[in-house]
Amino acid sequence: MAEEPSPTPESWEQIVARFARFSGVVGEVDDPLTWGLDLVEEEVTGGADSADPTEERFLRSYRTFAGETVEVETLRVPATAAQVEDIVRAACSGALVAPLHADVDPAASPDTTDVTDLAESYRDYRSAMRAIVAEVDDVPCESREFRVDGEARRCMRVTVRDVTAVYSPAADRGVVVTGPTDLVDRVDVVTRPIRNLLHGEEGPRF
């Protein structure tokens, strides 16, 4: 059976155009080194022509020295009230699924709280993923305050296995912050114009 052709990589012009659609402010962790965070990824995800415009997001992904991940996603348009819960649950599920891998131990006990060990509680990646999504769906979302730009805003959040996902309004957009609960509760999230954080001073200006 012939292999499927690899998708055509985006041209530099297409990448710049995707970033340009986010002209204005986007979310980031203020002074990430204060929290032991290192910026490791900065990209636009999702499709611009989707029926759901909240799918297109500006992502900043940070990693702690211990290998934990904190992500700040800026939605190009704010989510509607009907979309927020699905967005928060999907973000939490995604964060929990990320460490899973296909090589799992079917003999391991499912009564474990460690996210990485959780993968070894199931026979394959898909069953583990389904179990995580079901677990996230069973946990009630909370309406609480979250600070963006130093201002407390009403937000929606869900926490499962010490991983929290938060949706909060921000400027004329929305931000989704996901990561270990203790970090999500402490980091300072701010909105600023897109800067060349990963491209260097000689890189393109967005």
matplotlib code that plots the C-alpha trace (Angstrom):
import matplotlib.pyplot as plt

x = [0.0, 1.4, 2.2, 0.1, 2.0, 3.3, 1.4, 2.9, 4.8, 3.6, 5.6, 7.3, 4.7, 1.8, 3.3, 3.7, 0.1, -1.2, 0.7, -0.4, -4.1, -3.3, -2.2, -3.1, -2.5, -2.0, -1.5, 1.8, 3.3, 4.8, 8.4, 8.3, 11.7, 10.2, 8.2, 11.0, 9.4, 11.2, 9.3, 9.7, 7.0, 5.2, 2.8, -0.6, -2.8, -6.1, -7.6, -8.6, -11.5, -13.1, -16.8, -15.7, -13.4, -12.3, -10.3, -7.6, -5.3, -2.0, -0.1, 2.8, 4.0, 6.4, 8.2, 9.5, 12.9, 11.0, 9.5, 6.0, 4.1, 2.2, 0.3, -1.3, -3.6, -5.1, -8.3, -8.5, -12.1, -13.8, -15.7, -19.5, -21.0, -22.1, -18.5, -16.5, -17.2, -16.2, -13.1, -12.0, -12.7, -10.8, -7.8, -7.7, -8.1, -5.4, -3.0, -3.6, -3.4, -0.1, 2.2, 0.5, 2.2, 1.3, 3.6, 1.6, 1.4, -2.0, -1.2, -0.8, -3.5, -5.9, -6.0, -3.2, -3.0, 0.2, -0.6, 2.3, 1.6, -2.0, -1.1, 0.1, -3.3, -4.8, -4.1, -3.6, -3.4, -6.9, -8.5, -6.4, -7.4, -11.1, -10.8, -9.2, -11.9, -14.6, -12.9, -12.7, -16.3, -17.4, -15.8, -17.9, -16.5, -16.1, -16.8, -14.0, -11.8, -8.6, -6.3, -5.3, -3.3, -3.6, -7.4, -9.6, -12.0, -14.8, -13.6, -14.4, -12.0, -11.8, -9.2, -8.4, -5.4, -3.7, -4.0, -6.1, -7.5, -8.9, -10.8, -10.8, -11.8, -8.8, -9.0, -11.3, -10.3, -10.1, -7.2, -7.0, -4.3, -3.5, -0.9, -0.2, -2.7, -0.2, 1.4, -1.8, -3.0, 0.2, 1.5, 0.9, -0.8, -0.7, -1.7, 0.9, 1.5, 3.2, 6.9, 9.8, 10.3, 11.6, 12.7, 15.3, 15.8, 16.6, 13.4, 10.2, 8.0, 4.4]
y = [0.0, 3.3, 5.8, 9.0, 12.0, 14.3, 17.6, 20.5, 22.7, 26.2, 28.9, 31.6, 34.1, 31.9, 31.6, 35.4, 35.9, 33.5, 35.5, 38.8, 37.8, 38.0, 41.6, 43.3, 41.8, 38.1, 36.4, 35.4, 34.7, 37.9, 37.3, 33.5, 33.0, 34.1, 30.9, 28.7, 28.7, 28.7, 29.6, 26.6, 27.1, 30.0, 29.3, 29.8, 26.7, 25.8, 26.9, 30.4, 29.2, 27.0, 27.3, 27.9, 30.9, 30.1, 27.1, 29.5, 30.4, 31.9, 29.5, 30.1, 27.0, 27.1, 24.3, 24.2, 22.8, 19.7, 19.2, 20.4, 22.4, 25.6, 26.8, 30.2, 30.2, 33.4, 33.0, 35.3, 36.0, 35.6, 32.4, 32.5, 31.5, 28.2, 27.4, 28.1, 24.9, 22.7, 24.8, 24.4, 20.7, 20.1, 22.0, 20.0, 16.7, 17.7, 18.5, 15.2, 13.2, 14.8, 12.5, 9.3, 6.9, 3.7, 1.4, 0.7, -2.0, -3.7, -5.3, -1.9, -0.8, 1.9, 3.3, 5.8, 9.6, 10.2, 11.4, 9.5, 6.3, 6.6, 5.6, 2.3, 1.5, 0.9, -1.4, 1.3, 5.0, 5.3, 3.7, 5.8, 8.9, 8.0, 7.3, 10.8, 12.6, 10.8, 11.7, 15.4, 15.3, 14.0, 16.9, 20.1, 23.3, 26.1, 29.8, 31.7, 34.7, 34.7, 37.7, 38.9, 42.2, 42.5, 42.6, 39.9, 38.6, 36.0, 32.8, 29.2, 26.4, 22.7, 20.7, 17.0, 15.2, 18.5, 19.9, 23.0, 24.7, 28.2, 30.3, 34.0, 37.1, 39.2, 42.5, 41.8, 38.2, 35.3, 33.3, 29.7, 28.9, 25.2, 23.5, 22.3, 23.8, 25.3, 27.2, 28.2, 29.7, 31.7, 32.9, 36.4, 36.4, 39.6, 40.6, 42.4, 43.0, 40.1, 40.4, 38.4, 36.2, 33.2, 34.8, 37.2, 40.8, 40.0, 37.9, 39.0, 41.6, 40.5]
z = [0.0, -1.1, 1.6, 1.7, 0.5, 3.2, 3.4, 1.6, 4.1, 4.3, 2.6, 4.7, 3.2, 4.4, 7.9, 8.1, 6.9, 9.6, 12.3, 10.8, 11.3, 15.0, 14.8, 18.1, 21.5, 22.4, 25.8, 27.4, 30.8, 32.2, 33.1, 32.6, 34.3, 37.6, 37.4, 36.0, 32.6, 29.2, 26.0, 23.7, 21.1, 19.4, 16.5, 15.0, 15.2, 13.7, 10.4, 9.3, 7.2, 9.8, 10.5, 14.1, 14.2, 17.7, 16.3, 15.1, 18.0, 18.8, 21.0, 23.4, 25.1, 28.0, 29.8, 33.4, 34.4, 35.6, 32.1, 32.9, 30.2, 30.5, 27.5, 26.8, 23.7, 22.4, 20.4, 17.4, 18.4, 21.8, 22.5, 22.9, 26.2, 24.5, 23.4, 26.6, 28.4, 25.4, 24.9, 28.5, 28.6, 25.3, 26.6, 29.8, 28.0, 25.5, 28.3, 30.0, 26.8, 25.7, 27.8, 26.7, 24.4, 22.6, 24.4, 27.5, 30.1, 30.2, 33.6, 35.3, 37.8, 36.7, 40.2, 39.7, 39.9, 38.0, 34.4, 32.8, 34.6, 33.6, 30.0, 31.4, 32.8, 29.4, 26.5, 23.9, 23.4, 22.1, 25.1, 27.5, 25.6, 25.7, 29.4, 30.0, 28.0, 29.9, 33.2, 32.2, 31.1, 34.6, 36.5, 36.9, 35.4, 37.9, 37.4, 39.2, 38.9, 36.9, 36.5, 33.1, 32.7, 36.5, 36.4, 38.0, 35.4, 35.6, 34.0, 33.5, 34.6, 35.1, 37.1, 36.7, 38.1, 39.1, 35.6, 35.1, 32.0, 32.2, 29.7, 30.4, 28.4, 27.4, 25.5, 22.6, 22.4, 24.8, 26.3, 27.4, 30.0, 30.6, 32.9, 36.4, 38.8, 41.1, 38.2, 36.5, 39.8, 40.2, 36.9, 35.7, 32.3, 30.3, 26.7, 24.6, 20.9, 19.2, 19.6, 18.1, 21.1, 19.1, 15.8, 17.1, 16.2, 12.6, 12.2, 10.5, 12.2, 12.9]

ax = plt.figure().add_subplot(projection="3d")
ax.plot(x, y, z, "-o")
ax.set_aspect("equal")
plt.show()
